């Protein structure tokens, strides 16, 4: 049987196939135009994504995968010393204060938070309190030494000149000096037998700042600080300071503070000479968080546990 042909135009109000929306329909209806963002069937509906069942509704959150937890490392050493006793001996606080710190979960050993008071450890294990490392090993030495002018930075000078060893050579520990100061420069040197810390404090990667006071010919131009912060070119490459300021001035001379993380030889002297203000006297007053303070030339002092912790933080240990 032959199908009947259409007898005329479509009924009024019903659009032909492929025509626009019916008269009176909301603007954008039927075309996707003006529809709310995200309205309509989601892309690829009817075809479940690979690895899914296809039954999860778009508005239904999928549970996060359950990853296996790493087993906790047992830091307890039956032959060790109670943790709170070692902390108290390191100057963190009284035994009771240290017990409270442990109970509050503020102490970690080798990266593991310890909350039990019966835990025993070795003094060589890595301990942090509130994220700051505490040195428990009593064999470690940390000194702040004020090197006088005329003393070479060496523990034993081959030419027989006066060196650091002449001031601290009677100690039983083998000490390292962190960085160097030329013979004509006075100021702070960190002395320690902690080789890893000494290495990190000197490595440019960690950017430990050093502060110097330099007396130079004056007057100081207003733009000198800007020039030094932007950087100047030396024979062995560019250099720039982290901070510069004029501390004091007098007719014909000025006292300036220079802060930088560079460690190249004679860097402060060469830099200031390059900009036309050669150094007359130079003193290093600070290394990282450690200040020279009132330590007299040729004298040294033991760093406090707080200062040692600050050095570890500066070295990211």
C-alpha positions as CSV (number, residue, x, y, z in Angstrom):
1,X,0.0,0.0,0.0
2,X,1.2,3.4,-0.9
3,X,1.4,5.8,2.1
4,X,-0.9,8.8,2.0
5,X,0.6,12.2,1.0
6,X,0.5,15.2,3.2
7,X,-2.8,17.0,2.6
8,X,-1.5,20.6,3.4
9,X,0.5,22.7,5.7
10,X,1.3,21.6,9.3
11,X,-1.2,22.6,11.9
12,X,-0.9,26.1,13.3
13,X,1.4,26.4,16.3
14,X,3.3,23.2,15.5
15,X,6.7,23.9,13.8
16,X,7.8,21.9,10.8
17,X,10.8,19.6,11.2
18,X,14.0,21.7,11.3
19,X,12.1,25.0,11.9
20,X,12.7,27.5,14.9
21,X,10.9,27.4,18.2
22,X,7.1,27.6,18.4
23,X,5.5,31.0,18.8
24,X,5.4,32.1,22.4
25,X,8.2,29.8,23.5
26,X,10.9,31.2,25.9
27,X,13.8,32.9,24.2
28,X,16.5,30.5,23.3
29,X,14.3,27.4,23.8
30,X,15.0,24.5,21.5
31,X,18.3,26.0,20.2
32,X,20.4,25.8,23.3
33,X,20.8,29.6,23.1
34,X,20.3,31.3,26.4
35,X,20.1,28.0,28.3
36,X,21.7,27.9,31.7
37,X,25.3,26.9,31.7
38,X,25.6,23.1,32.0
39,X,21.9,22.6,31.2
40,X,20.9,19.7,29.0
41,X,22.4,16.2,28.8
42,X,26.0,15.9,29.8
43,X,28.6,15.4,27.0
44,X,28.7,11.7,26.0
45,X,25.6,10.8,28.0
46,X,24.4,7.3,27.2
47,X,28.0,6.1,26.9
48,X,29.6,5.4,30.3
49,X,33.2,6.4,30.8
50,X,35.8,3.8,30.6
51,X,36.1,2.0,33.9
52,X,32.7,3.2,35.3
53,X,29.4,1.4,35.5
54,X,27.5,4.2,33.9
55,X,25.0,4.3,36.8
56,X,26.6,7.2,38.8
57,X,24.5,10.4,38.5
58,X,26.4,13.6,37.5
59,X,25.5,15.2,40.8
60,X,26.6,12.2,42.9
61,X,30.1,12.5,44.2
62,X,32.4,9.6,43.7
63,X,34.2,8.3,46.8
64,X,38.0,9.0,46.9
65,X,40.2,6.0,46.6
66,X,41.5,4.5,49.8
67,X,45.3,4.5,49.7
68,X,47.1,2.2,52.0
69,X,48.6,4.0,55.0
70,X,52.3,3.9,55.5
71,X,53.2,1.9,58.6
72,X,54.6,4.1,61.4
73,X,58.3,3.8,62.0
74,X,59.2,2.6,65.5
75,X,61.7,5.1,66.9
76,X,61.9,3.5,70.3
77,X,65.3,2.1,71.3
78,X,65.2,0.0,74.4
79,X,68.9,0.8,75.1
80,X,68.3,4.5,74.7
81,X,67.5,7.3,77.1
82,X,64.0,8.6,77.9
83,X,63.0,11.3,75.4
84,X,62.0,13.9,78.0
85,X,65.3,13.5,79.9
86,X,67.3,14.2,76.7
87,X,65.1,17.2,75.9
88,X,65.6,18.6,79.4
89,X,69.4,18.1,79.2
90,X,69.4,20.0,75.8
91,X,67.9,23.0,77.5
92,X,64.4,22.7,76.1
93,X,62.8,23.1,79.5
94,X,62.3,21.3,82.8
95,X,61.5,17.5,82.7
96,X,57.8,18.3,83.4
97,X,57.7,20.9,80.6
98,X,59.2,18.4,78.2
99,X,56.7,15.7,79.2
100,X,53.9,18.1,78.5
101,X,55.4,18.9,75.0
102,X,55.5,15.2,74.2
103,X,51.9,14.6,75.4
104,X,50.7,17.5,73.3
105,X,52.2,15.9,70.2
106,X,54.7,18.7,69.7
107,X,57.8,16.5,69.5
108,X,58.9,14.3,66.6
109,X,61.7,11.8,66.3
110,X,63.0,10.9,62.9
111,X,59.9,12.4,61.4
112,X,57.5,10.5,63.6
113,X,55.3,12.4,66.2
114,X,55.8,10.9,69.6
115,X,53.2,11.2,72.3
116,X,54.2,8.4,74.7
117,X,56.3,9.3,77.7
118,X,58.0,6.0,77.9
119,X,59.8,6.3,74.5
120,X,63.6,5.9,74.7
121,X,65.9,7.1,71.9
122,X,69.5,7.7,71.1
123,X,71.0,11.1,71.2
124,X,72.0,10.8,67.6
125,X,68.4,10.6,66.3
126,X,66.8,13.6,64.7
127,X,64.4,15.4,67.1
128,X,62.2,18.5,66.4
129,X,60.1,20.5,68.9
130,X,57.4,22.6,67.3
131,X,59.2,22.1,63.9
132,X,62.6,23.3,65.2
133,X,65.4,20.8,65.5
134,X,66.9,20.2,68.9
135,X,70.5,19.0,69.1
136,X,70.7,16.2,71.7
137,X,74.2,15.0,71.0
138,X,76.4,16.5,73.7
139,X,79.5,15.8,71.6
140,X,78.5,18.5,69.1
141,X,80.0,22.0,69.6
142,X,78.7,25.3,68.3
143,X,80.7,28.5,69.0
144,X,80.5,32.1,68.0
145,X,84.0,33.5,67.6
146,X,85.0,37.1,67.1
147,X,88.0,37.0,64.8
148,X,90.4,39.9,65.4
149,X,92.1,41.9,62.6
150,X,95.4,40.2,61.6
151,X,94.2,36.7,62.3
152,X,94.0,34.3,59.3
153,X,90.9,32.0,58.9
154,X,92.6,28.7,59.4
155,X,92.8,26.2,62.3
156,X,96.5,25.6,61.6
157,X,98.3,28.0,59.3
158,X,101.2,26.5,57.3
159,X,103.1,29.8,57.2
160,X,103.1,30.1,61.0
161,X,100.8,33.2,61.1
162,X,98.4,33.8,63.9
163,X,95.2,31.8,63.2
164,X,92.0,30.6,64.8
165,X,93.7,27.6,66.3
166,X,95.7,29.9,68.5
167,X,92.5,30.9,70.3
168,X,90.6,27.6,70.4
169,X,93.3,25.0,69.7
170,X,93.2,23.6,73.3
171,X,89.8,22.1,72.7
172,X,89.6,18.3,72.2
173,X,87.1,18.6,69.4
174,X,88.1,19.1,65.8
175,X,86.3,22.3,64.8
176,X,85.4,23.7,61.3
177,X,85.0,27.4,60.6
178,X,81.8,28.3,58.6
179,X,83.0,30.5,55.8
180,X,86.1,32.7,55.8
181,X,87.1,36.3,56.7
182,X,90.3,37.8,55.3
183,X,93.0,38.8,57.7
184,X,92.1,42.5,57.5
185,X,88.4,41.8,58.4
186,X,87.2,41.4,62.0
187,X,84.0,39.7,63.1
188,X,81.8,36.7,63.5
189,X,82.8,33.2,62.6
190,X,80.7,30.1,63.5
191,X,82.9,27.2,64.7
192,X,81.5,23.7,64.9
193,X,82.2,20.0,64.6
194,X,78.9,19.5,62.9
195,X,80.1,19.0,59.4
196,X,76.7,18.7,57.7
197,X,75.5,22.0,59.3
198,X,78.7,23.8,58.4
199,X,78.4,22.6,54.7
200,X,74.8,23.8,54.4
201,X,75.4,27.2,56.0
202,X,78.0,27.9,53.3
203,X,76.2,26.4,50.4
204,X,74.6,29.1,48.1
205,X,71.5,27.0,47.7
206,X,70.3,27.9,51.2
207,X,71.0,31.6,50.9
208,X,72.1,32.2,54.5
209,X,72.6,35.9,54.9
210,X,75.7,37.6,56.2
211,X,75.7,41.2,57.6
212,X,78.7,43.5,57.5
213,X,79.4,47.0,58.8
214,X,81.9,48.8,56.5
215,X,83.5,52.2,56.9
216,X,83.9,53.8,53.5
217,X,84.8,57.3,52.2
218,X,81.9,59.7,52.1
219,X,79.6,61.2,51.2
220,X,77.4,58.3,50.0
221,X,75.3,59.1,46.9
222,X,71.6,58.7,47.4
223,X,71.4,56.1,44.6
224,X,74.2,53.9,45.9
225,X,71.8,51.4,47.6
226,X,69.7,51.1,44.5
227,X,72.7,50.4,42.3
228,X,74.0,47.7,44.7
229,X,70.5,46.1,45.0
230,X,70.1,46.0,41.2
231,X,73.5,44.5,40.9
232,X,76.9,45.4,39.5
233,X,79.4,43.5,37.3
234,X,82.7,42.2,38.7
235,X,85.5,40.3,36.9
236,X,84.0,37.0,38.1
237,X,80.4,37.8,37.4
238,X,77.5,40.0,38.7
239,X,76.8,40.6,42.3
240,X,73.9,42.2,44.1
241,X,73.2,42.9,47.8
242,X,70.1,41.8,49.6
243,X,70.1,45.0,51.7
244,X,72.1,48.2,52.0
245,X,71.7,51.2,54.4
246,X,73.7,54.1,55.7
247,X,74.2,53.7,59.5
248,X,76.1,56.8,60.3
249,X,78.0,59.5,58.4
250,X,80.7,62.1,59.2
251,X,82.7,64.5,57.1
252,X,84.7,62.5,54.6
253,X,83.5,59.0,55.7
254,X,80.4,56.9,56.3
255,X,79.4,53.7,58.1
256,X,77.2,51.4,56.0
257,X,75.5,48.1,56.6
258,X,75.7,45.5,53.8
259,X,73.7,42.3,53.8
260,X,74.2,39.6,51.2
261,X,74.2,35.8,50.8
262,X,77.3,35.8,48.5
263,X,80.3,33.9,49.6
264,X,83.0,34.8,47.0
265,X,86.4,35.9,48.2
266,X,86.6,39.5,49.3
267,X,83.2,40.1,47.8
268,X,82.2,43.1,50.0
269,X,85.6,44.9,49.5
270,X,85.5,44.3,45.7
271,X,81.9,45.4,45.4
272,X,82.3,48.6,47.2
273,X,85.6,49.4,45.5
274,X,83.8,48.9,42.1
275,X,81.3,51.7,43.0
276,X,84.0,54.1,44.1
277,X,83.9,53.6,47.9
278,X,86.8,51.3,48.9
279,X,86.5,49.8,52.4
280,X,88.5,51.4,55.2
281,X,87.4,48.9,57.9
282,X,85.1,45.9,57.8
283,X,83.4,43.9,60.5
284,X,81.0,40.9,60.0
285,X,78.2,41.3,62.7
286,X,75.8,38.5,61.8
287,X,75.6,35.1,60.1
288,X,72.0,33.9,59.6
289,X,70.2,34.2,62.9
290,X,73.4,34.5,65.0
291,X,74.6,37.9,66.1
292,X,78.1,38.9,67.2
293,X,76.5,40.8,70.0
294,X,79.0,41.9,72.7
295,X,81.6,39.2,72.1
296,X,85.0,40.9,72.2
297,X,87.7,40.3,69.5
298,X,89.6,37.1,70.2
299,X,86.8,35.7,72.4
300,X,84.2,33.1,71.8
301,X,80.9,31.9,73.4
302,X,78.8,28.8,73.2
303,X,75.6,29.1,71.2
304,X,72.4,28.5,73.1
305,X,70.1,25.7,72.2
306,X,67.7,28.3,70.7
307,X,70.5,29.7,68.5
308,X,71.5,26.2,67.4
309,X,67.9,25.4,66.5
310,X,67.7,28.7,64.5
311,X,70.8,27.7,62.6
312,X,69.3,24.3,61.7
313,X,66.2,26.1,60.5
314,X,68.3,28.5,58.4
315,X,70.0,25.4,56.9
316,X,66.7,23.7,56.4
317,X,67.6,20.7,58.5
